[in-house]
Amino acid sequence: MRLTTKGRFAVTAMLDLALRDGNGPVTLAGISERQKISLSYLEQLFGKLRRHNLVDSVRGPGGGYTLAKATSAVSVADIIRAVDEPVDATQCGGLGDCLEGERCMTHELWTNLNRHIYDYLESVTLADLVAAQQAQAAKVAVVRDSREASDNKAAVA
């Protein structure tokens, strides 16, 4: 089982948007450039995200997209569902007809795995992802600053 690029790119694009929340509309061209995702692909994804009320579009000069809900109110599962991305470990789409109309011996195992995956994705919000990104950026800044301080000391000595 794997999550395809559709789901991964949708989550990445929504995180990019969330990191810029409160600074006005964000253009898809900007997200495309920063995240290296095709602009036409983003247009398709954001059409779906807008129809599921996860983003709002702002037309005209200075337009783009904004979040339609607070970051704490949007789960990763919401985003994946919005772009029609099934996360399904069964081979039958969860229908129970794995072997020509009958359940395979491991059907319940894969069904339970699906439930755990969705529970986890439901528990992770955009706010969680934003906080993790900000913590990572702060850690990188501390390392960079300490290296610069060391370089300055070495240059003075």
Residue pairs with C-beta under 8 A, 6 or more apart in sequence:
1 87
1 88
1 89
1 113
3 80
3 85
3 87
4 85
6 45
6 83
6 84
6 85
7 79
7 80
7 83
7 85
7 87
9 35
9 37
9 41
9 42
9 45
10 45
10 48
10 49
10 79
10 80
10 82
10 83
10 85
11 76
11 79
11 80
11 129
12 35
12 37
13 31
13 35
13 37
13 42
13 45
13 46
14 49
14 54
14 55
14 67
14 74
14 79
14 126
15 126
15 129
15 130
15 133
16 26
16 31
16 34
16 35
17 26
17 31
17 55
17 65
17 66
17 67
18 67
18 71
18 74
18 126
18 127
18 129
18 130
19 130
19 133
19 134
20 26
21 66
21 67
21 71
21 130
24 62
24 64
24 66
25 58
25 62
25 63
25 64
25 65
25 66
26 64
26 65
26 66
27 63
27 64
27 65
28 39
28 42
28 43
28 46
28 64
28 65
29 39
30 64
31 37
31 42
32 38
32 39
32 42
45 83
46 55
46 57
46 65
48 82
48 83
48 84
49 55
49 79
49 82
49 83
50 56
50 57
50 65
50 68
51 82
52 78
52 81
52 82
53 68
53 69
54 67
54 68
54 69
54 74
54 78
54 79
54 82
55 65
55 66
55 67
55 68
56 65
56 66
56 67
56 68
57 63
57 64
57 65
58 64
58 65
58 66
67 74
67 126
70 127
71 125
71 126
71 127
71 130
72 125
72 126
72 127
73 125
74 125
74 126
75 121
75 122
75 123
75 124
75 125
75 126
76 121
76 122
76 124
76 125
76 126
76 129
77 118
77 121
77 122
80 87
80 121
86 93
87 114
87 117
87 118
87 121
88 94
88 114
89 110
89 111
89 113
89 114
89 117
90 98
90 107
90 110
90 111
90 114
91 98
91 104
91 110
92 98
92 103
92 104
92 107
94 111
94 114
96 102
96 103
96 107
97 103
98 104
98 107
